[in-house]
Amino acid sequence: MPILGLTVPGPAHPPHFSLERLIRPNILSLEPYRCARDDYSEGVLLDANENAMGSVLPKKLDPVAAQTLEHVQGDLNRYPSPTHDDLKRKIAKFRGVPDEHWVFLGVGSDEVIDLLFRVLCVPGKDKVMTTPPTYGMYGVTAQVNDVGVVPVPLTADFQLDEAKMSASLAEVKILFVCSPGNPTGTVIPLDAIKRVLDNPTFTGVLVVDEAYIDFAPSGSSAASLVNEYANVCVTQTLSKSFGLAAIRLGYLLAPPPLVQILTNAKAPYNISLPTASLALSAVSDEGLAEMQRVAATLNDNRDTLIRDLRTIPRIGRVLGGNHANFILVEVLNKAGEPDVQLAMEVYKTLADSRGVVVRFRGKEPGCKGCLRITVGTEKECKLVTERLRELLQ
């Protein structure tokens, strides 16, 4: 059965892959919700039962609301665009895919991930593969959707264990690869991703989660592979390098067939007008230049934080590739060994009595006794170093 609404074909490589065979039959045959606004967005709009009198807001707004409305282009009493093609085109140009047909917008990357589960995986039957230590929402979303998880831990240097993965690739619908990894901060090389995509036993979709890609070395992104491979897609977000976590805007770079399937299945107006307006400003030429400046500053702060933490005797190795806006460090006991209990105590004491909140990741594979520390401002990085030195001396 053809994909409803598809007008732009995607890549034909690799030859063993067929998206139509992967999609749940009820999704493939789904007639998407359509409204008059899909066809007409101008004129006297009496189609959507909106409040024609306008939005009800006080004349004096709180500062956050007032600042947000400065960026809103449109009327709040009207439903937002169902497609936001102008925003998609900006993202496509920035990330190197052909046009808006290769971009899907979501309420954060989490909505994108959940929707991939729902269109591809049959509850109670299908499985996905994860590569721990990794982002916890893959497992949570799998459980919510009643989908099995096949975990294949990363190697000691936080790379794909391709030999062990190969044994189970044939049984999974989706493979999640986080690059740079969370909490590892390590980039997965594109050659390793290509080997999985070309593996004839893998007939599923490989999702590369690139939430932290703008802190990684140039050329690390798998976005370029989307133009070449039909079985890969890339999730990204405005939450990290763009500093817009509050607006909840994530997106998927994918071949048009998969974008169309997700579009058919999504809620009609999933991206709000304030979110889209702020995002459009962020991916303007001026916004992109500011993002790159901020990312460079945070990378410099990251290097300084690593250097300073290494002067604390009870801080062990800084693990991973350090290609994100956080670092992963070991907390050592008096014997010089990574200590899970001590790392937990340091985490709680920092938050409870020192006013500094980091993240305990010390029980995950390859992360024994580790804390994940987000790279903050120069002042914040100095503060967390001082507090750790106080506790561990």
Secondary structure, 3 states (H helix, E strand, C coil): CCCCCCCCCCCCECCCCCHHHHCCHHHHCCCCCCCHHHCCCCCCCCCCCCCCCCCCCCCCCCHHHHHHHCCCCCCCCCCCCCCCHHHHHHHHHHHCCCCHHHEEEECHHHHHHHHHHHHHCCCCCCEEEECCCCCCHHHHHHHHCCCEEEECCCCCCCCCCHHHHHCCHHHCCEEEEECCCCCCCCCCCHHHHHHHHHCCCCCCEEEEECCCHHHCCCCCCCHHHHCCECCEEEEEECCCCCCCHHHCCEEEECCHHHHHHHHHHCCCCCCCHHHHHHHHHHCCHHHHHHHHHHHHHHHHHHHHHHHHHCCCCCEEEEECCCCCCEEEEEEECCCCCECHHHHHHHHHHHHHHCCCCCEECCCCCCCCCEEEEECCCHHHHHHHHHHHHHHHC
